[in-house]
Amino acid sequence: MAASNSPSPKRILVTSALPYANGPIHIGHLVEYIQTDIWVRYQKLQGRRCIYVCADDTHGTAIMISARKAGISEEQFIAKVSEEHQRDFAGFQIEFDNYGSTNSPENRELCGIFWTKLRAAGLVKEKSVDQLYDTTAGTFLADRFVKGTCPVCKSPNQYGDNCDKCSSTYTPADLIDPVSTLSGTKPEVRSASHSFVELEKLHGFLTEWTQSGEHLQTEVANYLKGHFLGEELRDWDVSRPSPYFGFEIPDSPGNYWYVWFDAPIGYIASTWQWCKIHGEQLPDWWQSPETEVHHFIGKDITYFHTLFWPGMLKTAGYNLPEKVHIHGFLTVGGEKMSKSKGTFIRAATFLKHLDPAALRYYYASKLGPRLDDLDLNPDEFVDKVNSDLVGKVVNLASRTAKFLQATGLSEKYPDDGGLLAQGAAAGTAIADAYQNCDFARATRLIMELADRANPYIDAQAPWKLAKDPAKASEVRDVCTVGLNLFRQLVVYLAPILPKLAEESGKLLNDPITSWQQAQQPLVGTPIQTYAHLFKRVEKKDIDAMIEEEKAAAAAAEPAPVHTAPTANPADSGAALEAEPLLTEQISIDDFTKVDLRVARVLEASEVPEAKKLLKLKLSMGGGVERQVFAGIKAAYKPEQLVGRLVIMVANLAPRQMKFGLSEGMVTACGPGGAEVFLLALDEGAVPGMRVH
């Protein structure tokens, strides 16, 4: 969609990715839903006809397994999760026009329509597939229930559908050394007939649509061109054999539509439910040139929403997205969210301790139109929210409203030196920033207005003027200006802070319902008694929230299962015989002289002139890096090591070799040659930690 001063479509249909009904909403999820809600509220504030639909994504093996563990039916399980999801979203003032479920009769019917269209277009074929089967759990394994080594870049511990290191996509059967996450056992390969959509037949259309420059961010278009569109597109596997929780394919008994087939169709199904409630016609929203469709998604599901989904829509005769708005991931304190550290924060936990408006504002201040990851830094969070919202915005109202309780606003807007007019003129740039999903720029522009408004109140000091009864009229004028500048800021912030807008509208007896309210002053009206509008964020509340999540993670950790060990040929004692225990004992003081540290392999390369050595560049965090030559060439390829955590001897005296300076040693075990095994670390270890 173009900038805010361009003609608007008759209708705007907005969606967010459907949250999977297999767990709670957390603050990582909320980046997307807050971003979408802000954009939708801005459209509505501009007077545009815009609806926001969503639903729970409810099908697949994961739901089936979770329901089985809970001892209830799948339908009961997803109903409970849906209630929890909607409660959490409402707590963060995320307002859907309809929230449905992919397990709805509307979705089943629409899946049949799409399937018929794909069949008629000659895009569906059947072929036998080798799929991983967990003999212990008794089920074929969905992509997310298999982990192994990426077949492309050789990164370990990757899921069965795509690699988070190199972004390659593949099938679970392609993984190297796959393991079932359900039972921890190695799955076996079984053959079953699957249905496929021949995406290559839509190659020309998809190239044109993705590379038009209109529908995707530039970096997304380039990613698709470089990784997928430069070669033949793979057939898309859209079915799964029984047992599976989902919709059975009418013309293929015993097989079910894969969750990624019916999930995006859920966007249309949720819209259809809304249409039935409001007496609207579904084709007006999904098959009309007067409607724009906007999808908001995370970058991890780019492939599905920019290739598969447009291909399905085109074939079935539904509106293609005007724009797919793609955002990055959330980190906390510069690191991936961690349950053990308490930074994997559930929405419900956040709501116990902090004002959701604080998170909405912080996310907005960080969100731009690109795919950059967003970091939630606790100290910055406290400083930014308190400085901007308390110190700059709410402060204007708290310092002026009490002086107008008896008189109300001045009958005529006083001379303010052009401040309100400057704010009105800034509305166009702020609107463009909202429209283009550059919320960070919007908040900066709004805070620039606040930075001009507060010095005016500081200079006029109505609390001093009020001491002189003869200056009552002057006090009224100054405070009228102050409250109008506050109101202008709140109108501009209304998409981000709907509760503040609502409470401010009550204070001023003037509900905030239109963007245009920022253009004209409010005069001659009474105001209500001032009530506290926003609570300061306290670091102790963040600490308490993190501690609660740490405790919850610890409580959820399964108790260790103690079973009698089984005989293992590797435990025969041959290794101990080859390298007997040292007889000379050392003291604890001797041991502590060795500085063992966790390090991450940043770079790894072969040393051509050395038979055994690999050259490693190691990071210990904080910008501290070391070069190490390790005799592991026969056991590891360089690409297997990049990104991996190792244990290094950090205080080993540097050794000048003919290949370069070696500044440490990585630890390993094994007799040598191809039988060398680097020591591994559990999740949670980070570069720089000392090994005790």
C-alpha positions, 0 to 999 in steps of 0.5 A: 500500500502506498503512502498515507496521502494516496487513494485508499482502497475500499476495504483492507483485510489484515492478518497475522500468522496463526499461532500454533495451538500447542503452547502459550503466547510469549513475548516473542510472539507478541512482536508480530501481533503488536506490530499488526495491531498498531498498523490496523489501529492506525488505518481505523484512526484514518477512517479506513474500512479495515478488519483484522482477522486471525485464528489458532492453527490447530492441526498436526501431529504435535496437537495429537500428541499433546492431547494424548498426553493431557488425556483429552480429545484434540478438540478439547485441547485446542478449545482450551488453548484458544481461550488462553491465547485470546485472553493473553492477546486481549491483555495486550490490547490486541484487538481482532475483528474475528478470531477463529480456528483452522478446525472450523467447518468454514476452513474444511469447506474452503480447503475442499474448494482450493483442492478442487481448483488445484486438481483442475489446474493439473498441479496435484500429483501423487508419489511414494515418499520415504518418511520418518516413523517413530516406532516408539510413539507409533506415528509418522514424524512431523517436521518439528518432531525431528532433529538432526544435522543439516544436509546442506551446511552440516549444522547440528541440532536442526529441525526437519523442515529448514535450517536456522543457520543457512536457511535451506529447506528440506524434508526430515528424511534428508537430515543427517543422523535424525532423532525423534524429539518425541521419544529420543530414538532414531526413527525408521524410514517408511514409505507412504503415498503423498500428494504434491503440488507441482510448484514449478508450473507456477514458476513464471508467475511467482517470479513476476509477483515476488520480483515486482518490487510492490509486494515484498521488502527488497531483501525478501525478494532478493532472498527468494531470487537467490535461494529458490527462483534461480532453479527449479522449484521443488514439488510441495508435499501437502498431505500426511498419512494417518494417524494425523489430526486434521481434515481428511482429503476427500479423494484420498481416504486415509490421508490428511491435508498437511497443516501448512496447506490448511493453515493459511486458508484459515485466514479466509475461513476466519474472514468468512466467519466475520462475514456471517456475523456482520451480513457481509459477502466473502467475495467482497473481501477475498475476490474483489479488486477493491480490497487489499490483503496485508499479511504480517509474518515472521521471517521464519515462515517467509517461504510458505507465505511468498511462494506456496500461498501466492501460488494457491491463491492465484490458482483458486482465484482469490486476492493475492496479498498487496503486501507481505510485511515480514519482521525479524526475531526477538532477543532478550539482552542480546541473546536468544530467549531462554527458559533457564534464564527466565527470559522466555517470558510468557504473555500471562507472566508479563501481565502479572508484573508490568503494564502491557502498554510499556511493551507495546511502546518499546516494541514500536520504538524498535520496529522498522520496515526491514527484517532486523531482529529486535532486542529487548534490553531490560535496562533500556526498556526501563529508561525508554518507557519512563523517559518517553511516556512518563517524563515527556508525554504524561508529564504534560497532563499531570502538570497542567490538568489540575489547574483546569478542574474548575474552569475547563479549557480556555474559550479561545486557543491561546498563542503558543508560539506555533507549537500546535501548528508545528505538531499538526504539520508533522502529522503527514510524516508521522502518518507516512511512517505508520503506513510504511511500518516504520514505527521507530521513526513514528515514535521518534517524530512524536517524541520530538514534538514532546521535546518542544512541548515540555520546555514551554510548560517549564518556562511558563511554570503554571504552578508558580503563576497559580500562586498569584490569583490575578494571574488565573487567566494566564494559568488557564491559557498556559494549561490549555496549551499544555493539555492540547499539546498532550492531546496531540501527542496522544492522538499520534500515539493512539495506535500504539497506546490505545488505553492511554488514548481512551483514558485521555479522551475521558479526561478531556471529555473528547474521545479520541477517534480520528487522526484529524483531531491532532490538527485542531485545538480543543477549547471551551470544554470542561475536563474531568478530575485528573487520574494517574495515566501511566505507572513507571516501570520498575527494574524490580518488577522485571527482576521478579518476572524473570525469577518467576519464569526461572522457577516455572522452567525449573518446576517443569523440568522432568525428573531424571529417570534412573534405569539400570544401564545396559551393556555397551560395547564402547564401555569395554575398557579398551579406551582406558587400557589404551590411555591408562589413568595418570598415577601422579595426583594434583591438587585443586590449586594445580587444576585451577591454574588451567583456565578452561573457557567456553568459546564459539568457533567463528571461522574454520579453515584447512591448513593445506600444508598440514596433514592434521591441523585445522585453523580456528578463530574462536570467540570468548565473547566481549570482542575477545578472539583467539587463533588456534590450530587444532589437530582434528582435520581427519575428524571434522570438516571446517563447515561442521565447526562454524558456530559450534561451542567448544572448550578451550585452554585459554591460558596456554602459552602462545606457540609460534608455528610455521602456519601462524601463532596458536593462542590456545588449545581446544579440548577433545578426547579419542585416540586420534585421527578420525576418532577425535571427539570435541567436548560438547556443552549443554544448552545455556553455555555461552562464550566466556564461561569458565569450566570448573 
